[in-house]
Amino acid sequence: MSNEKLPKVAYFCMEYGLQSDFKLYAGGLGILAGDHLKAAKELGMPLVGIGILWKQGYTEQHIGEDGYPYDAYRNYTRKYDFLKDTGVKVKVKIRNKDVYCKVWLVNSFDNAPLYLLDTDIPENGDRWITGQLYGWFGEERVSQEMVLGIGGVRALRALGIDVDVYHFNEGHAVLAAIELIREKMENQNMSFEEAWKATREEVVFTTHTPVKEGNESHDLELLMYMGANNGLSIEQMAQIGGVPFNMTVAGLRLSRIANGVSKLHGQTANKMWEHVDNKAPIISITNGIDRNTWVDKRIIEAYNKGEGLLETHNILKQELIDFVYQRTGVKLDADKLLIGFSRRAAPYKRSDLIFTNDEVIGNYLRSKKIQMVFSGKGHPLDDVGKKIVTKLIEMTKKYPESVVFLEDYDMTIGKMLTRGADVWLNNPRRPMEASGTSGMKAAMNGVLNLSILDGWWPEACIDGVNGWQFGDGFESDNIEELDKHDLEALYDVLLNKVVPTYYNDKAKWENMMRESIRTTYEAFSANRMLKEYYDLMYTKK
């Protein structure tokens, strides 16, 4: 099918990671959305993005003298000289007051057009609705979701952009479907049931986190008070999203097809939401990454020429070591094994698992035979996540020459780590990792994954050939049992396979690097991912 005949897609997401200093992203969800738009541009696909122009974006997170993270916010929007004024403003009624949303265009980062809604304009009393990404509490979050969803559909209308398919990347966008239902009821004289059925034919939905708390719910009374129901009755809203109104459940009931973001996650999502009636079928489309953004051209050039990869990798590793030194004053050893780990600080990701038994791992860290660079943020309102960061800071003090933490995790740190580390460590509690695109970035740069069989890795791993698995896919509802099992497996593979190979068999290491690139470069690209979205979800069969 030629691109002219492909369905026109509007992609809705709360965050977009397009460039490190363009602070519209918090983490993996936003990076994925940015890569989605870049793939659409590269492939010439008819897709536009809808998002929010965040005045402050997500938290800057620094480490205080007490070793505890603190959050800082600064205003960024005045610095964004690449924003293009579309001349369009739309309004959304929030708390029974008109809120005006200015629409900006961003197309400066080799991305498909991205339209951003902005309430920080003189017409509004509520200028700060688009202030902080994932900031504040219930009323503000609902306001933001109304701007994204209801305002996003109205922006498309005002811009004259025809849309065949509305793709909601996670539940934050589902109020767009409520607006589509309202349009049909008012303009086409449809009943609620007819409008809902017709809207489902236009909507596709991606569910992400298997963690229950990551699937947002709101009290129906709050949604009615805010005006998020958009003319629907409380009973009709309950039919869509349940009581309380769960945004993921609503997404599943408002779409004709939904997907998880890896094969394993598709299975997990089907189990997780099997109790939901009238939901869309959930298939699997594994995430992919934008190679132009994340893969260093030097390592791919060496790979394509059939040259030795270690020489080029060692240049990238030295760049990471210099970067770490500039940020922390710690000088790591280029000849010693360097493990990278950067994740959102959430309990199921187990950032500090490797430190559990000092008798086993301590001597390797004290001798610098193993070096580790960590990065990550805890959500501003998540004290548990911040305690995880604090534990990592304690480890940098315990092993000051071999364990480093890079504060204020962003795209710049992500790029340096996934290019310059020797090994990429990933140890979530299976099956809680939906995908894990950082491991794909590492793999395409020849950085060898050492990972639990969760997320994308079961699809990619050829154990001992292109990286290593540990844990053998073990699952248990008993967290103590699971953590003990996985810790023993991690130590076994790391100390008996990874470390000896690195120090004693550089030829095998280099072969594994080559296999890592060969087996992932096409299979886990955003281009492959987007083609699958068009084949399996956007185009009606």
N, C-alpha and C positions, 0 to 999 in steps of 0.2 A: 504494500500500500504506500502510495506517495505521501509525503508529509502534508501536502495540500488537502488530502482527503482524511487525515487523521482528526479525531475529535479534539476540539479546543478545550483546554483544561485550565481551571483556576485552582491554584494550590494554596490552601490556607494554613498558616502556621504562626504560632505565637512568637517564634524567634527564628533568626537567620544568621548563620555564621558565614559571611562572605569574605571578610578580611579582618585581621586581628584587631585593628584599632577602630573598627566600625562596630560599636558595642550594642549589637542587637541580639546577642546570643548568651546563653548560660552554659551550655554544654553540648552533649552529643546530639540531642534532638535538633538544635539549631544548626550544627555543623552539617548534619544530614540534609536539612532543608536547603542550606546554601549549596551543597554539592548537587542536589536535585536540580536546582535552577541552572547551575553551570553545565550540567550534562544536557539539559534542554537546549541551552544556547549552542553548545558544541554540535549537537545532532540536528539542530534546526527544527525542533519539535514545537508545535503551537501551544505553549504553556506560559502562563503568567503567575507570579506569586502575589499573595495578599498578606500583609503583615502590619506591624505597628512600628512607628518611629519612636523609639524609647528615648526620653530625654536623658535619663541616667543609666538605663540598661540594667544589667545584673550587678551584683555587688563586686567591688574590688575587695579582696580579702587579704589582709596582712597579718603578720604575727607580732603580737605585743611582746614586751620585755618579759612578761610572765609566761610566755610560750603558748598563750591562748589566742585564737584567731579573733580579729575584730573587723567589722565591715565599714567600708567607706564608699561614699557615692559622690560623683561629680557630674556636672552638666556637660554633655558632649555635643548637643545638636548644633550649636553655633559653629563647631569646627568642621562640620560635614559640608564642604563646599561643592561636593559632587551631586548633591540633591537637586533634582529638577522639579520645578513647580509646575504641576499639571494645570493649574488654574481651577481645579475642581474642589468644591467643598460639599460634603453631605452632612445630614444631621440625623442623630439618633436620640430618641426620647429616653432619658435615664432619670429615674426618680421623678418622673413627670415633668422634667425640664428638657428643653432642646439642648443637646450638646453637638457642637459643630466639629467636624473632622476634616482637616485639610489633607489633601492627597498629594503625596510626593512620589516621584519616579526615581528608581535607582537602576541603572544598567551599566555601571562603570567597572564591574569586576568580572567581565566575561560571563555574565549571567543573563538568563532570560529576564524580561522586564519584571521588576518587583515594585509593587505599589504599596506605599506605607501610609497609614492613617495617623494623624497627629492632632491631639486636642489642645496642645500648648499654643493657643492663639487667642487674640484679645476678645473674641466674641464669647468666650466661655468663662463661667465662674469656676467650673471644674477643670482647670487647665492641667492638673496633675494626674488625670486618669492615665495618660500615657507616660507617666514619670518613671516608674521602676518595674522592670521585668520580674515577675514572680514576687513582687514586694507586697507588704501590707496584708490586709485581711479580706474577709468575705465580700463586703460591699464593693471594695475597690477591684477585686478580682472579677466579680460579675460585671462591673462597668467595663473593664478591659475586654472581657469576652464579648460583650455587646458591641463594643467598637469594632473588634476584629470580625465578628460574624455578621451582625446586622449591617454595620457600617461598611464592611467589605463588599457585601452584595450590592449595596446602594452605590458604592464607588464604581463597581464594574458597570452598573447601569449608566451612571453619569458620564463615564469615560467612553461609552458606546462599544464596550468589549463584549462580543458574543461568546457565550460559554455553553459547551455541551456537557461538561463533567465538572463537578465541584469535588475536589479531593481535600478531605480534612485530615491533616497530619496530626493526630491525637485529638483528644476530646475538647480542647479549649475552643475549637472552631464551630461546635455543633449548633450554636445559635444562628449561624448562617442558614441552616436548614429550616429553622423556625421562620426566618424571614422569607424563604422560598415558599413555605406553606402559606404564610400570610398573603403573599403576592397572588397566589393562585386562588385563594378564597375571595379576595377583594376584587381582583381584576378579571377572573374567569368564572366567578360565581360557583366555584367548586365547594362541595362540603369538606369538612375537616378530613374525613377518611379518604376522599378522592384526592385532595391536595397532598396528603401524606403519601399516598401510594404513588402519585406522579412525581413527587419530590425524590422519593427513594430511587427512581429510575435515573436521576441526575447525579446522585451522590455516591462517592466511594470513600472508604474510611480506613485509616491505618491506626491500629492499636499498638502501643509500645510496651510500657513497663508491666511485667508480671507481678510487681509489688502492689499489694492492695492499696496501700496508702498513696501510691502514685496516681491513682485513678480518682479524679476529683469528684466530690459530691457537693450539692448545695441544698439547703432547705427550700422547699417549694414556696413557702411564705416569703422568703427573701427574694426569690426570682420574681414573684408577683409584685412585691413592693418596688423592686428595681425597674420593672417593666420589661424584663427579659422574656416574658411569655409572649409579648408582641401581639396581644389580642387573643391568644388562646386561653382557654379556661384552665383552672388548676387541675381539673380532672383530665383534660387533654394532655397537659404537661406530664401528669403522672403516668398516663398511658405510654408516653414516649420514653421518659427517663426513670420512672419508678419513684418511690418515696423512701428516703430523700432522692432528689434528682441526680442520678449518676451520669456524668458526662460521657463516659465510655459506653455505658448501656444505651444512652441516647444515640451515640454515634453508630452503634450496631443496629439499632432499630430504624435509623433514618437513612441508611445506605442500602444499595442493592448488593454490594459485595464489600468485604473487608479483608484486611490482611495483617498477619504478623510479620516480623522483620527478619526471621530466619526460619529454617525448616523446623527446628526444635521449638522455637517460640510460637510458630503456628499451632503445633500440637498443644503446647502449654496454654495458649490463649483459648483454644477450643474447650479444654478442660475447665479453665478458669471461669468461662462465661457460658457453660453448658446449661445453666439454670435459667438463662434469659430466653423468654419466648419471643417469637416474631423477629428474630435477629437475622442479620445478613450472614451468609456462609463466610467463614474465615479461612482464607487460603494463606500460603506463604510466599512472600517475595523477599529474598535476603537482601539486606542493605548493600550498598556499594559506595565507593569513595571517588571523589574527583582526583584523578591522577595528576593533572596539571598543578593542582594545589599542594598535594601531599607527598608526591614521590620526587625525590631529588633526581634531576636530569643526569647528573654525573654517574650515579650508580646504574641507571638504565642504559646509558651510553656504553659503559663498561660491559654490562650484561649483553647488550646487542652485538658488541664487537667480539664477544667471546673472551674478553680479557679477565685476568684475575680480579675478583671482587674485593678481596681484603684490603688491597692497597687503597682503593677508592673509599671503602668503608672506614678505614683508619683516618682518612682526611675528615670525614663527617664526624667521626668519634672525637677527634681533636677539637673540632668546632664546638661540639657539645661541651667538652671539658672546659674550653675557654669561656663559653657562655655561663657555665656553672660557676666558674671562678669569678667572673664579673659580677654575678648576682649574689654570691654567698661568701667569697673569699676562700673557699675550699678548693684545693688543687687535687683533682683525682688523677689516678695513674693510668696512662693510655695503654700500658701493657697488661693491665689486670681486667678481669671480667667485669663488665658494667651492665647492670640490670636496670631497666626503666619500668616505672609504674606510675601512671597518671590516670586518676579516676575521680569522679564525684565521690565525696566522702559519705558513703552510705554503709550501714552495717553489713548488708549482704555481700558487698564487694570485698570485705575483709582485707583492707589495706595493710594491716599490721600482722597478718597471719604468719609470715615468715619469721617474725621475731619471737614466736610463742615459746620456743625452747632454747634458751641461751646456751645450754650445754651442747646442743647439736650445732647451732649456727654461729655462736659467738666467736669462736676462734677464726672462722673464715672471714668475719667482718673485721675483727681486730687486726688480722694480718693483711687486710685489704685484698685477699684472694678473691673475695666477692665485694663489689661496690654497688651501691644502689642510689638511684635518683628518683625521688618521689615528687608528685605535685597533685593538687586537687583542692577543691573548696567544699566546705559544708554549707548547706542552705542557710541564709541569714537567720531563719527562725528555728533551725534544727540544732539543738544543743548536743544531741548524740553525735551528729556528724562532725561538729566542731571538736568534740572530745577525741574523735578518731584522728583528726589533724594534730591535736595536742599530743597524742601518743606517738605520732611520727616525729614530732619535734623533739620529744624525749629521746627517741632513738638517735637523732642526729647529735645529741649531747653525749649519749652513751658511746657512740661510735663516730667521733667527730671527723675522722679522716676518710670514712668509707660510706657514710649514709648522709645524704643531702636532701633537703626539702626546698623546692622552688615555690615561693608563695605567689599568690594571685594568678593561678592557672589560667592560661588563655591559649589562643591559636598559635602564637609564637612559641610558647613553651612546648605545646603539643608537637609542632613541626620539628623542633630541635631534638626532642626525646625519641620520636618515632623514626628519625633518621640516624641518630648518633649512638643509641644504645646497642649493645651486643645482643641482648636478650630482652624480650617483652614478656613481663610476668602478668598473668591474669588468673585470679583465684576466687571468683564469685561462688556463692552457694548455688549449685545447679538445682533447678532450672530458672534461676532468678535473672540471669543476664539475657536480655532480649536479643541483642546482636553483638555489639562490641566492635565498632568500626575502628577504634585505635589499633587493634590487632591487625586489621587489614592494612593500615598505613605502614605499620612496622614491617609486615611480611613483604610488601612490595618494595621496600627499601632494603631487603635482605637482612632485616633484623629478625632473629629467630624467635618464634612464639614458644613460650612455656606456659601451657594453659590447661585449666579444667576443660572438659568436653561440654562447653556450654555456649549458647549464642551461635555465632557463625562457625566456630572452630571445629565442631564435628563434621561440617561439610568440607573443610579444607585440610584437616590434619592427616598427614601420612607419617605416623609416629617414627621418629628417628631418621626421617628422610627430609622433610621440609620444616621441622620443628618437633616439639615434644608435647605429649599429653600426659596428664597425671590425674589420678582419681578414678579412672575407668568408667566415668559416667554414673558414679554412685550417687544415689539420692536417699534422703532420709528426713522425716519430719522431726527427728530428734537432733537438734542443732549441735549439741555436745558430741554426739556420735559422728555426725557429718564432719564437723570441724576436726575432730581427732583423726578420722580416716583420711581426710584430704591433706592434713598437715604431714602425716607420715608419708603419704604418696609424694608430696612436694619435696620433702627432704630426700627421699629415695632417688627421684629422677634428677633433681638438681645436683646432688652431691655425687651420685654414682654414674650419671650420664653426661649432664651438661658441663660440669666443671672439668672432668677428665678430657672430654672432647675438645674443649676450648684450649686447654693448656698442652695437650699431648697429641692432638690430631688436627692440625690446622687445615690439612687437605680435605678431610671430611667436613669440617666446619664450612669451608668455602663451597663445597658441593651442596651442602644443605642450604646455604644462602641462595645459590643458583636455583635450587628446586623451590625454595620459598617464593622467589620472584616468578618462576615459570608457572607454578600452580595457582597463583592468585591474581596476576596482573590483569588478565581479562575477566576471570570468573567473578571477581569481587569489585569490579569497576562500577561507577555510577552510571556509565553508559549502558552496561548490561542491565542494571537495575531498572533504568527508565524504560528501556525497550520492553522489559517484562511488564511494567505497569501498563504500557500501551497495549500489549498483547493480551494480558490476562484480566485487566481491570477497566481501563479507560474505554476500550473498544468493545461494544456490546456484541456478543456472539449470537 
